[in-house]
Amino acid sequence: MASPVEHASFLPPVLTFLTAAVIGVPIFRLIGQSAVLGYLVAGVLIGPSGLSLIAEPETAASVAEIGVVLLLFIVGLELHLSQLVSMRRDIFGLGTAQLVLCALVLGGAGILAGLSLGAAAVIGLALALSATAVALQLLEERGDLSSAYGGRAFAVLLFQDLSVVGILALMPLLASAGEATDVSWLGEAALSTGKALAAILAVVLVGRYGLNPFFRLLAASGAREVMTAAALLVVLGTALLMEQVGLSMAMGAFLAGILLAESNFRHQLEADIEPFRGMLLGLFFMSVGMSIDGNLVREVWPALFGATLAAILVKVAIVAGLFRLFGSDTLGALRGAAVLAPAGEFAFVLLPQAQDLGLTGVTATRFAVALAALTMLIGPIAAKGLDKLIERRTARSTRALEAPSTELTESGDARVLVIGFGRFGQVLTQVLMAEGIPVTVIDKDVEQLRAASRFGFRIYYGDGTRLDVLRAAGIGRVELVCICVDDREGALKIVDIVHEEFSSVRTFVRAYDRLHAVELMNRDVDYQIRETAESALAFGRSALEGLGLSPEAASARADDVRKRDIARLVLQQAGALPDGAGWMRGAAAGLKPEPLTIPVRPARALSTETRDLVGSDRREAAERLLEKPALAPQETDAAEGEADPEAELEAEGSARDA
């Protein structure tokens, strides 16, 4: 029987990694550097070249690669297939040009340094590839993945992943150059390509027709942890299949993400995967730091650092020039080149295999591997330095250097994000719709989602109290978030998230009662209104009129009550105990919301599942509604009667501001 010590033997390395991350990353963030650099330096310190706290860094590297896999899955979730097709020029045009030109120049430098043609070709290709994990992490930290230069950088990374299978097939040919002609490699290459295409086709078919019903079935069970396990199963299973046919695991995960991008479960999947992705990606960066050969660095450090800087400068010059040719401005081209400058993760796969095939010697392989690792260490520093330089020269935020890319974001982004489409949110969106304001609606209730589809809004299925769901729904691009959820604590949680993560977005919040209103005012929301206050005042005004008062006198009484009530609310915020809360829930059963303003277009369901949930009959009804003549403005006003809710809202808002 194994001893407790044997069972606990995995704890020391785990604690070492966690301690290194907890100490290293905050230090580098505090001095203004990327978290990537913090992980890399932490890896150097705990690895064989530092304190030697990790005995088997290779084992950690194999586990850490899952972090890159999960990163590509989440990136895939953010893309729709139509957007990917629209990027084909950058993927195959810009991507091909970058890989070929960088490989030729870097390989040519290798020949000048005395390498054979085969060795120079492999090393040139390995160094021409870029670090997917580093680049995407830098773009995420900046919030620039949806920018024009970020979209082009991602297209280049995607082509590089696709090209790996071709490079692996080319290496045996290079190894046999100069020997008797052997065409067997052609058959092997054709077989490998056929397997890869068959695997991709199988994944597409299963994903298209099997994944969404599978996740719907799991969602119906109500077991959240099973949904998380199923997401990991899909990601890792697809990654393993791609690896078996010669493609990268990251490519398989990206493909799985693309297939689930149209699913209304994608926001929940993204939120569930995020914790695993973050931790394992940090472990990957630390494993890269541990791979740096300290003895080699000490022996040939002048040549190694000189070659590292030269490789980075060459890639920056070539990539920046290509970005300019493909339409980026100068600043965007430089920033895109900076994030693509570090050599890629596949260098650690291609170079050892080249040594096994006899293409490169031990010394050349060690030198090239160390060079690739150092580019990943220096690259984030160069990118951060470029950001600082741009900030000083432009005196504006580096996140606004380029307009959002039409390739990665839909035109006509919503100006308002409405969270919760219950009875309150439905009335609010009627007003926004009447003014023609683009709106995105988040709700986790399927029936409310179906109701929202009748209004022509952009609709998302998900939990609005989750940061990842808010981010995926585009909260960073809206001017205003209207929190209309039927959940007191949930509303407060959303306010806290928005203020902490998206401080430039204004918050308008539905309050339940006086106590909730005070809590919201203490959180400095831009506007709050109690859900029953104005309706009760209007009701009381009408009651007075029914008892014989003139409309003017009834309005004066209601206005006086409103002013005194707001004054009391301000005093209560200052410290007085709040009165009892009116806890009113529910709506008339069987009533369905109908637009008061004729929609200008049918609703757009943004995923296959949303279309399934809403149903084709809803779209047909919306299209029929478009054919009906709209009411003239004066007819609408007459139909509304004497109540003027807009004026009432302005009155309380003005008093609140005062």
C-alpha positions as CSV (number, residue, x, y, z in Angstrom):
1,M,0.0,0.0,0.0
2,A,1.3,3.4,-0.9
3,S,2.4,5.6,1.9
4,P,0.9,9.1,2.6
5,V,4.2,10.6,1.6
6,E,3.9,9.0,-1.8
7,H,0.4,10.2,-2.2
8,A,1.5,13.7,-1.3
9,S,4.5,13.8,-3.6
10,F,2.8,15.8,-6.2
11,L,2.1,18.7,-3.8
12,P,5.7,20.3,-3.6
13,P,5.8,21.0,-7.4
14,V,2.2,22.3,-7.4
15,L,2.9,24.6,-4.5
16,T,6.1,25.7,-6.2
17,F,4.3,26.7,-9.3
18,L,1.5,28.5,-7.4
19,T,4.0,30.4,-5.2
20,A,6.0,31.5,-8.2
21,A,2.9,32.7,-10.0
22,V,1.5,34.5,-6.9
23,I,4.8,36.3,-6.3
24,G,6.1,36.8,-9.8
25,V,3.1,38.0,-11.8
26,P,1.9,40.8,-9.4
27,I,5.4,42.2,-9.2
28,F,5.7,42.5,-13.0
29,R,2.2,43.9,-13.2
30,L,3.0,46.5,-10.6
31,I,6.0,47.7,-12.6
32,G,3.9,48.0,-15.7
33,Q,5.0,44.8,-17.5
34,S,2.9,42.0,-19.0
35,A,1.8,39.0,-16.9
36,V,3.4,36.8,-19.6
37,L,6.8,38.2,-18.6
38,G,6.1,37.5,-15.0
39,Y,5.3,33.9,-15.7
40,L,8.4,33.5,-17.9
41,V,10.8,34.9,-15.4
42,A,9.2,32.9,-12.6
43,G,9.8,29.8,-14.7
44,V,13.5,30.7,-15.2
45,L,13.9,31.1,-11.4
46,I,12.3,27.8,-10.4
47,G,13.7,25.8,-13.3
48,P,17.1,24.0,-13.9
49,S,18.8,27.3,-14.8
50,G,17.7,28.9,-11.5
51,L,16.9,27.4,-8.1
52,S,16.2,23.9,-9.6
53,L,13.0,23.6,-7.6
54,I,11.3,21.6,-10.3
55,A,12.9,18.2,-11.0
56,E,11.1,17.3,-14.2
57,P,10.2,20.5,-16.2
58,E,9.3,18.3,-19.3
59,T,6.3,16.8,-17.4
60,A,5.0,20.3,-16.5
61,A,5.4,21.4,-20.1
62,S,3.2,18.5,-21.4
63,V,0.4,19.4,-19.0
64,A,0.8,23.1,-19.5
65,E,0.1,22.8,-23.3
66,I,-3.5,22.3,-22.3
67,G,-3.5,26.0,-21.4
68,V,-2.7,26.9,-25.0
69,V,-5.4,24.5,-26.2
70,L,-8.1,26.1,-23.9
71,L,-7.0,29.6,-25.1
72,L,-7.6,28.7,-28.7
73,F,-10.9,27.2,-27.8
74,I,-12.1,30.4,-26.2
75,V,-10.8,32.4,-29.2
76,G,-12.8,30.1,-31.5
77,L,-15.9,30.8,-29.4
78,E,-15.5,34.5,-30.2
79,L,-15.6,33.9,-33.9
80,H,-18.4,33.0,-36.3
81,L,-17.7,30.9,-39.4
82,S,-18.8,33.8,-41.6
83,Q,-16.3,36.1,-39.9
84,L,-13.6,33.5,-40.4
85,V,-14.4,33.3,-44.1
86,S,-14.3,37.1,-44.4
87,M,-10.7,36.9,-43.0
88,R,-9.5,34.6,-45.8
89,R,-7.4,37.3,-47.5
90,D,-5.4,37.9,-44.3
91,I,-5.2,34.2,-43.4
92,F,-3.9,32.9,-46.7
93,G,-2.4,36.1,-48.2
94,L,-0.8,37.9,-45.2
95,G,-0.1,34.6,-43.4
96,T,1.7,33.0,-46.3
97,A,3.7,36.1,-47.1
98,Q,4.8,36.4,-43.4
99,L,5.9,32.8,-43.0
100,V,7.7,32.6,-46.4
101,L,9.6,35.9,-46.1
102,C,10.6,35.5,-42.5
103,A,11.8,31.9,-43.1
104,L,13.8,32.9,-46.1
105,V,15.6,35.8,-44.3
106,L,16.2,33.9,-41.0
107,G,17.2,30.7,-42.9
108,G,19.6,32.8,-45.1
109,A,21.2,34.2,-42.0
110,G,21.7,30.6,-40.8
111,I,23.4,29.7,-44.1
112,L,25.7,32.7,-43.6
113,A,26.5,31.4,-40.1
114,G,27.6,28.0,-41.5
115,L,24.5,25.8,-41.3
116,S,23.6,23.3,-44.0
117,L,20.7,24.1,-46.3
118,G,18.4,21.7,-44.5
119,A,19.3,22.9,-41.0
120,A,18.9,26.5,-42.1
121,A,15.5,25.8,-43.6
122,V,14.1,24.1,-40.5
123,I,15.5,26.7,-38.1
124,G,14.3,29.5,-40.3
125,L,10.8,28.0,-40.4
126,A,10.8,27.3,-36.7
127,L,11.8,30.9,-35.8
128,A,9.4,32.4,-38.4
129,L,6.5,30.9,-36.5
130,S,5.0,33.1,-33.8
131,A,4.0,32.4,-30.2
132,T,0.3,32.0,-30.3
133,A,-0.1,32.0,-26.5
134,V,2.1,35.1,-26.0
135,A,0.5,37.0,-28.8
136,L,-3.1,36.3,-27.8
137,Q,-2.4,37.0,-24.2
138,L,-0.9,40.4,-25.0
139,L,-3.9,41.2,-27.3
140,E,-6.3,40.1,-24.5
141,E,-4.5,42.3,-21.9
142,R,-4.8,45.3,-24.2
143,G,-8.3,44.5,-25.3
144,D,-7.2,44.6,-28.9
145,L,-8.1,41.2,-30.3
146,S,-11.1,42.8,-32.1
147,S,-9.0,45.7,-33.4
148,A,-7.9,45.8,-37.1
149,Y,-4.3,45.0,-36.3
150,G,-5.4,42.4,-33.7
151,G,-7.5,40.7,-36.3
152,R,-4.6,40.5,-38.8
153,A,-2.3,39.2,-36.2
154,F,-4.8,36.5,-35.3
155,A,-5.1,35.6,-39.0
156,V,-1.3,35.1,-39.3
157,L,-1.3,32.9,-36.2
158,L,-4.1,30.8,-37.6
159,F,-2.3,30.3,-40.9
160,Q,0.9,29.3,-39.0
161,D,-1.1,26.6,-37.1
162,L,-2.4,25.3,-40.4
163,S,1.1,25.2,-41.9
164,V,2.6,23.0,-39.2
165,V,1.4,19.8,-40.8
166,G,3.1,20.8,-44.1
167,I,6.3,21.7,-42.3
168,L,6.4,18.3,-40.6
169,A,5.8,16.6,-43.9
170,L,8.6,18.6,-45.5
171,M,11.3,17.7,-42.9
172,P,11.9,14.1,-44.1
173,L,12.4,15.4,-47.6
174,L,15.0,17.9,-46.4
175,A,16.7,15.1,-44.5
176,S,16.9,12.9,-47.6
177,A,18.3,15.6,-49.8
178,G,21.5,14.6,-51.5
179,E,20.8,10.9,-51.0
180,A,19.3,8.5,-53.5
181,T,15.9,9.8,-54.7
182,D,13.2,8.3,-52.6
183,V,9.6,9.2,-53.5
184,S,8.1,7.3,-50.6
185,W,7.7,10.6,-48.7
186,L,5.2,11.7,-51.3
187,G,2.9,8.8,-50.3
188,E,3.4,9.5,-46.6
189,A,2.7,13.2,-47.1
190,A,-0.5,12.4,-49.1
191,L,-1.6,10.0,-46.5
192,S,-1.0,12.5,-43.7
193,T,-2.9,15.2,-45.5
194,G,-5.8,12.8,-46.2
195,K,-6.0,11.8,-42.5
196,A,-6.0,15.5,-41.5
197,L,-8.7,16.4,-43.9
198,A,-10.8,13.4,-42.9
199,A,-10.4,14.3,-39.2
200,I,-11.4,17.9,-39.8
201,L,-14.5,16.8,-41.8
202,A,-15.5,14.4,-39.0
203,V,-15.2,17.1,-36.4
204,V,-17.2,19.5,-38.5
205,L,-20.0,17.0,-39.0
206,V,-20.2,16.0,-35.4
207,G,-20.0,19.5,-34.2
208,R,-22.6,20.7,-36.7
209,Y,-25.2,18.0,-36.0
210,G,-24.3,16.6,-32.6
211,L,-22.8,19.1,-30.2
212,N,-25.7,21.5,-29.9
213,P,-28.3,18.8,-29.1
214,F,-25.8,17.2,-26.8
215,F,-25.4,20.4,-24.8
216,R,-29.1,21.1,-24.8
217,L,-29.7,17.6,-23.3
218,L,-27.1,18.3,-20.5
219,A,-28.5,21.8,-19.9
220,A,-32.0,20.2,-19.4
221,S,-30.5,18.0,-16.6
222,G,-29.6,21.1,-14.6
223,A,-26.2,19.8,-13.5
224,R,-23.8,22.7,-14.1
225,E,-20.7,20.7,-13.2
226,V,-21.6,18.2,-16.0
227,M,-21.7,21.1,-18.5
228,T,-18.2,22.0,-17.5
229,A,-17.0,18.4,-17.8
230,A,-18.6,18.1,-21.2
231,A,-16.9,21.3,-22.4
232,L,-13.5,20.0,-21.3
233,L,-14.3,16.6,-23.0
234,V,-15.1,18.3,-26.3
235,V,-12.1,20.5,-26.2
236,L,-9.5,17.9,-25.2
237,G,-11.1,15.2,-27.3
238,T,-10.9,17.3,-30.4
239,A,-7.4,18.4,-29.6
240,L,-6.2,14.8,-29.2
241,L,-7.8,13.8,-32.5
242,M,-6.0,16.6,-34.3
243,E,-2.7,15.6,-32.7
244,Q,-3.2,12.0,-33.8
245,V,-3.5,13.1,-37.5
246,G,-0.5,15.4,-37.4
247,L,-2.2,18.8,-36.7
248,S,-1.7,20.8,-33.6
249,M,-3.9,20.3,-30.5
250,A,-4.5,24.0,-30.5
251,M,-5.9,23.8,-34.0
252,G,-8.4,21.1,-32.9
253,A,-9.5,23.2,-29.9
254,F,-9.9,26.3,-32.2
255,L,-12.1,24.2,-34.5
256,A,-14.2,23.0,-31.6
257,G,-14.7,26.6,-30.5
258,I,-15.7,27.7,-34.0
259,L,-18.3,25.0,-34.1
260,L,-19.8,26.1,-30.8
261,A,-19.6,29.8,-31.6
262,E,-23.1,29.7,-33.0
263,S,-24.4,28.1,-29.8
264,N,-26.4,30.0,-27.2
265,F,-24.4,28.0,-24.6
266,R,-21.1,29.6,-25.7
267,H,-21.0,32.3,-23.1
268,Q,-21.6,29.8,-20.3
269,L,-18.9,27.5,-21.8
270,E,-16.5,30.3,-22.0
271,A,-17.1,31.3,-18.4
272,D,-16.7,27.7,-17.2
273,I,-13.5,27.1,-19.1
274,E,-11.8,30.4,-18.2
275,P,-10.4,29.4,-14.8
276,F,-8.7,26.3,-16.3
277,R,-7.4,28.3,-19.2
278,G,-5.8,31.0,-17.0
279,M,-4.0,28.7,-14.7
280,L,-2.7,26.2,-17.3
281,L,-1.6,29.0,-19.6
282,G,0.4,30.5,-16.8
283,L,2.0,27.1,-16.3
284,F,2.8,26.9,-20.0
285,F,4.7,30.2,-19.8
286,M,6.6,29.0,-16.7
287,S,7.5,25.8,-18.6
288,V,9.0,27.9,-21.4
289,G,11.1,29.8,-18.9
290,M,12.3,26.5,-17.4
291,S,13.3,25.3,-20.8
292,I,16.0,28.0,-21.2
293,D,19.5,26.3,-21.0
294,G,21.4,28.4,-18.4
295,N,24.7,26.7,-19.2
296,L,24.4,27.6,-22.9
297,V,23.4,31.1,-22.1
298,R,26.5,31.6,-19.9
299,E,28.8,30.0,-22.5
300,V,27.7,31.9,-25.6
301,W,25.7,34.8,-24.3
302,P,27.0,37.5,-26.6
303,A,26.2,35.5,-29.7
304,L,22.9,34.3,-28.3
305,F,21.6,37.7,-27.3
306,G,22.8,39.2,-30.5
307,A,21.0,36.6,-32.6
308,T,17.9,37.0,-30.4
309,L,17.7,40.7,-31.0
310,A,18.5,40.3,-34.7
311,A,15.7,37.7,-35.1
312,I,13.2,40.0,-33.4
313,L,14.1,43.0,-35.5
314,V,14.0,41.0,-38.7
315,K,10.5,39.8,-37.9
316,V,9.3,43.2,-36.8
317,A,10.5,44.8,-40.0
318,I,9.0,42.2,-42.3
319,V,5.7,41.9,-40.5
320,A,5.2,45.6,-40.1
321,G,5.9,46.1,-43.8
322,L,3.3,43.4,-44.7
323,F,0.7,44.8,-42.4
324,R,1.1,48.2,-44.1
325,L,0.6,46.5,-47.5
326,F,-2.5,44.8,-46.3
327,G,-4.1,48.0,-45.0
328,S,-3.0,48.7,-41.5
329,D,-1.8,52.2,-40.5
330,T,1.8,52.6,-39.3
331,L,1.1,52.3,-35.6
332,G,-1.2,49.3,-36.0
333,A,1.5,47.7,-38.2
334,L,4.2,48.2,-35.6
335,R,2.0,46.9,-32.8
336,G,1.0,43.8,-34.8
337,A,4.6,43.1,-35.6
338,A,5.6,43.4,-32.0
339,V,3.1,40.8,-30.8
340,L,4.2,38.4,-33.6
341,A,7.9,38.8,-33.0
342,P,8.5,36.0,-30.4
343,A,9.2,32.6,-31.9
344,G,6.4,30.1,-31.5
345,E,5.6,27.1,-29.3
346,F,6.1,24.8,-32.3
347,A,9.8,25.6,-32.3
348,F,10.1,23.3,-29.3
349,V,8.5,20.6,-31.4
350,L,10.2,21.1,-34.8
351,L,13.8,21.6,-33.6
352,P,14.1,18.4,-31.6
353,Q,12.5,16.4,-34.4
354,A,15.0,18.0,-36.9
355,Q,17.8,16.8,-34.6
356,D,16.3,13.2,-34.6
357,L,16.2,13.3,-38.4
358,G,19.8,14.4,-38.6
359,L,19.0,17.8,-40.0
360,T,20.6,19.7,-37.1
361,G,23.3,18.9,-34.7
362,V,23.1,19.0,-31.0
363,T,24.8,22.3,-30.6
364,A,22.7,24.0,-33.3
365,T,19.5,22.6,-31.8
366,R,20.3,23.8,-28.3
367,F,21.2,27.2,-29.6
368,A,18.0,27.6,-31.7
369,V,15.8,26.4,-28.8
370,A,17.4,28.8,-26.4
371,L,17.0,31.6,-29.0
372,A,13.3,30.8,-29.4
373,A,12.8,30.8,-25.6
374,L,14.6,34.2,-25.3
375,T,12.5,35.8,-28.0
376,M,9.5,34.8,-25.9
377,L,11.1,36.4,-22.9
378,I,12.2,39.6,-24.7
379,G,9.1,39.9,-27.0
380,P,6.7,41.1,-24.3
381,I,9.2,43.7,-23.1
382,A,9.6,45.0,-26.6
383,A,5.8,45.2,-27.1
384,K,5.4,47.0,-23.8
385,G,8.2,49.5,-24.7
386,L,6.5,50.2,-28.0
387,D,3.2,50.9,-26.2
388,K,4.9,53.4,-24.0
389,L,6.5,55.1,-26.9
390,I,3.2,55.3,-28.8
391,E,1.5,56.7,-25.6
392,R,4.0,59.5,-25.3
393,R,3.8,60.4,-29.0
394,T,0.0,60.2,-29.4
395,A,-1.1,61.3,-25.9
396,R,-4.1,59.0,-26.1
397,S,-5.0,55.5,-25.1
398,T,-3.2,52.7,-26.9
399,R,-6.4,50.8,-27.0
400,A,-7.9,53.3,-29.5
401,L,-5.1,53.3,-32.0
402,E,-7.2,51.6,-34.7
403,A,-10.9,51.5,-35.3
404,P,-12.6,48.2,-34.5
405,S,-12.2,45.7,-37.3
406,T,-15.3,45.0,-39.3
407,E,-13.9,41.5,-39.8
408,L,-14.2,40.5,-36.1
409,T,-17.1,42.7,-34.9
410,E,-20.5,43.2,-36.4
411,S,-21.3,46.6,-37.9
412,G,-23.8,48.6,-35.9
413,D,-22.7,47.5,-32.4
414,A,-25.3,48.1,-29.8
415,R,-25.1,51.3,-27.8
416,V,-27.1,49.9,-24.8
417,L,-26.8,46.6,-23.1
418,V,-30.0,45.6,-21.3
419,I,-29.6,42.8,-18.7
420,G,-32.9,41.2,-17.9
421,F,-35.9,41.2,-20.2
422,G,-38.7,40.8,-17.7
423,R,-41.7,43.2,-17.3
424,F,-39.4,46.1,-16.5
425,G,-36.8,45.5,-19.2
426,Q,-39.6,45.1,-21.8
427,V,-41.0,48.6,-21.2
428,L,-37.5,50.2,-21.1
429,T,-36.6,48.7,-24.5
430,Q,-39.8,49.9,-26.0
431,V,-38.6,53.5,-25.4
432,L,-35.1,52.8,-26.7
433,M,-36.6,51.1,-29.7
434,A,-38.9,54.0,-30.5
435,E,-35.8,56.2,-30.7
436,G,-34.0,53.7,-32.9
437,I,-31.2,53.0,-30.4
438,P,-29.4,49.7,-31.1
439,V,-29.8,47.3,-28.1
440,T,-28.3,44.0,-27.0
441,V,-30.3,41.9,-24.5
442,I,-28.9,39.3,-22.1
443,D,-31.3,36.9,-20.3
444,K,-31.0,33.4,-19.0
445,D,-34.7,32.7,-19.2
446,V,-35.6,31.0,-22.5
447,E,-39.1,32.4,-22.6
448,Q,-37.9,36.0,-22.1
449,L,-35.3,35.4,-24.8
450,R,-38.1,34.4,-27.2
451,A,-40.0,37.5,-26.3
452,A,-36.9,39.7,-27.0
453,S,-36.6,38.2,-30.5
454,R,-39.9,39.8,-31.4
455,F,-38.3,43.3,-31.1
456,G,-35.4,42.9,-33.5
457,F,-32.7,43.1,-30.8
458,R,-29.4,41.4,-30.6
459,I,-30.0,38.6,-28.1
460,Y,-27.7,36.6,-25.9
461,Y,-28.5,33.6,-23.7
462,G,-26.4,33.7,-20.5
463,D,-26.1,34.8,-16.8
464,G,-25.6,38.5,-16.7
465,T,-23.9,38.3,-13.3
466,R,-20.8,36.6,-14.8
467,L,-17.9,38.8,-16.0
468,D,-17.1,36.5,-19.0
469,V,-20.7,36.6,-20.2
470,L,-20.8,40.4,-20.0
471,R,-17.5,40.7,-21.9
472,A,-18.6,38.2,-24.5
473,A,-21.8,40.1,-25.1
474,G,-19.9,43.3,-25.9
475,I,-20.3,45.4,-22.7
476,G,-16.9,47.0,-23.4
477,R,-18.3,48.6,-26.6
478,V,-21.6,50.0,-25.2
479,E,-22.2,53.5,-23.8
480,L,-24.8,52.4,-21.2
481,V,-25.8,49.3,-19.4
482,C,-29.4,49.0,-18.1
483,I,-29.6,46.5,-15.2
484,C,-33.2,45.3,-15.1
485,V,-32.8,41.9,-13.5
486,D,-35.4,40.5,-11.1
487,D,-32.7,39.8,-8.5
488,R,-31.7,42.3,-5.8
489,E,-28.3,40.8,-5.0
490,G,-27.7,40.0,-8.7
491,A,-28.2,43.7,-9.6
492,L,-25.7,44.8,-7.0
493,K,-23.2,42.2,-8.2
494,I,-23.5,43.4,-11.8
495,V,-23.0,47.0,-10.7
496,D,-19.8,46.1,-8.9
497,I,-18.5,44.2,-11.9
498,V,-19.2,47.0,-14.3
499,H,-17.7,49.7,-12.1
500,E,-14.5,47.6,-11.5
501,E,-14.0,46.2,-15.0
502,F,-15.7,48.7,-17.3
503,S,-15.6,52.0,-15.5
504,S,-16.3,54.1,-18.6
505,V,-19.8,52.4,-19.1
506,R,-22.6,54.2,-17.3
507,T,-25.0,52.2,-15.1
508,F,-28.8,52.7,-15.0
509,V,-30.4,50.3,-12.5
510,R,-33.8,49.1,-11.6
511,A,-34.3,49.2,-7.8
512,Y,-36.8,47.0,-5.9
513,D,-37.5,49.3,-3.0
514,R,-36.1,52.1,-0.8
515,L,-33.4,49.9,0.8
516,H,-32.2,48.7,-2.6
517,A,-32.2,52.2,-3.9
518,V,-30.0,53.4,-1.1
519,E,-27.6,50.6,-1.7
520,L,-27.4,51.5,-5.4
521,M,-26.9,55.2,-4.6
522,N,-24.1,54.3,-2.2
523,R,-22.4,52.5,-5.2
524,D,-22.6,55.7,-7.2
525,V,-24.7,54.3,-10.0
526,D,-25.6,56.9,-12.7
527,Y,-29.3,56.5,-12.3
528,Q,-31.7,54.3,-10.3
529,I,-35.5,54.1,-10.1
530,R,-37.7,52.1,-7.9
531,E,-39.8,49.8,-10.0
532,T,-43.2,50.7,-8.4
533,A,-42.6,54.3,-7.4
534,E,-43.6,56.1,-10.7
535,S,-46.4,53.7,-11.5
536,A,-47.9,54.2,-8.0
537,L,-47.7,58.0,-8.3
538,A,-49.5,57.9,-11.7
539,F,-52.1,55.6,-10.2
540,G,-52.6,57.9,-7.2
541,R,-52.9,60.9,-9.6
542,S,-55.6,59.1,-11.6
543,A,-57.4,58.1,-8.4
544,L,-57.5,61.8,-7.3
545,E,-59.0,62.7,-10.7
546,G,-61.5,60.0,-10.3
547,L,-62.5,61.5,-7.0
548,G,-63.2,64.9,-8.7
549,L,-59.9,66.8,-8.6
550,S,-58.8,68.6,-11.7
551,P,-55.9,67.1,-13.6
552,E,-53.8,70.1,-12.6
553,A,-54.5,69.7,-8.9
554,A,-54.0,65.9,-9.0
555,S,-50.6,66.4,-10.8
556,A,-49.5,69.0,-8.2
557,R,-50.3,66.6,-5.4
558,A,-48.4,63.7,-7.1
559,D,-45.4,66.0,-7.8
560,D,-45.4,67.2,-4.2
561,V,-45.3,63.6,-2.9
562,R,-42.5,62.7,-5.3
563,K,-40.4,65.6,-4.2
564,R,-40.9,64.8,-0.5
565,D,-40.2,61.1,-1.1
566,I,-37.0,61.8,-2.9
567,A,-35.9,64.2,-0.1
568,R,-36.6,61.5,2.4
569,L,-34.6,59.0,0.3
570,V,-31.6,61.3,0.3
571,L,-31.8,61.6,4.1
572,Q,-32.0,57.8,4.4
573,Q,-28.9,57.5,2.3
574,A,-27.1,59.8,4.7
575,G,-27.8,57.4,7.6
576,A,-31.4,57.2,8.6
577,L,-33.0,53.7,8.8
578,P,-34.9,52.8,5.6
579,D,-38.5,52.0,5.7
580,G,-39.9,48.6,4.9
581,A,-39.4,47.3,1.3
582,G,-42.2,46.7,-1.1
583,W,-41.4,43.2,-2.5
584,M,-43.5,42.9,-5.6
585,R,-43.0,40.0,-8.1
586,G,-44.8,38.4,-10.9
587,A,-46.7,39.4,-14.0
588,A,-50.1,38.5,-15.5
589,A,-50.0,34.9,-16.7
590,G,-50.4,34.3,-20.4
591,L,-49.7,37.9,-21.6
592,K,-47.1,38.4,-24.2
593,P,-45.2,41.6,-24.8
594,E,-45.9,43.3,-28.1
595,P,-43.9,46.2,-29.6
596,L,-45.5,49.6,-29.5
597,T,-43.2,50.8,-32.3
598,I,-43.2,48.8,-35.5
599,P,-39.8,47.1,-35.9
600,V,-37.7,48.2,-38.9
601,R,-36.3,44.7,-39.3
602,P,-36.9,41.2,-38.2
603,A,-35.1,40.0,-35.1
604,R,-31.6,38.6,-35.6
605,A,-30.9,35.4,-33.7
606,L,-27.1,35.3,-33.2
607,S,-26.8,31.5,-32.8
608,T,-28.4,28.3,-34.1
609,E,-29.6,27.5,-30.6
610,T,-31.2,30.9,-30.3
611,R,-33.1,30.3,-33.6
612,D,-34.2,26.9,-32.3
613,L,-35.4,28.4,-29.0
614,V,-37.2,31.3,-30.6
615,G,-38.7,29.2,-33.4
616,S,-39.3,30.0,-37.1
617,D,-42.9,31.0,-36.4
618,R,-41.7,34.0,-34.4
619,R,-39.6,35.2,-37.3
620,E,-42.6,34.8,-39.7
621,A,-44.8,36.8,-37.3
622,A,-42.2,39.5,-37.1
623,E,-42.0,39.7,-40.9
624,R,-45.8,39.9,-41.1
625,L,-45.6,42.7,-38.5
626,L,-43.3,44.6,-40.7
627,E,-45.9,44.7,-43.4
628,K,-48.4,46.4,-41.2
629,P,-48.7,50.3,-41.4
630,A,-47.1,52.0,-38.4
631,L,-49.1,54.4,-36.2
632,A,-48.4,58.1,-36.7
633,P,-46.6,59.8,-33.8
634,Q,-49.7,61.8,-32.9
635,E,-51.8,58.6,-32.9
636,T,-49.4,56.9,-30.6
637,D,-49.4,59.9,-28.3
638,A,-53.2,59.9,-28.2
639,A,-53.3,56.2,-27.5
640,E,-51.0,56.7,-24.5
641,G,-53.5,58.9,-22.7
642,E,-52.5,61.6,-20.2
643,A,-49.7,59.6,-18.4
644,D,-46.3,60.9,-19.4
645,P,-43.8,58.4,-18.0
646,E,-40.9,60.0,-19.7
647,A,-41.5,63.3,-17.9
648,E,-41.9,61.5,-14.7
649,L,-38.6,59.7,-15.1
650,E,-36.9,63.0,-15.9
651,A,-38.4,64.5,-12.8
652,E,-37.1,61.9,-10.4
653,G,-33.8,61.8,-12.2
654,S,-33.4,65.5,-11.9
655,A,-34.2,65.4,-8.2
656,R,-31.8,62.5,-7.7
657,D,-29.0,64.4,-9.4
658,A,-29.8,67.5,-7.3
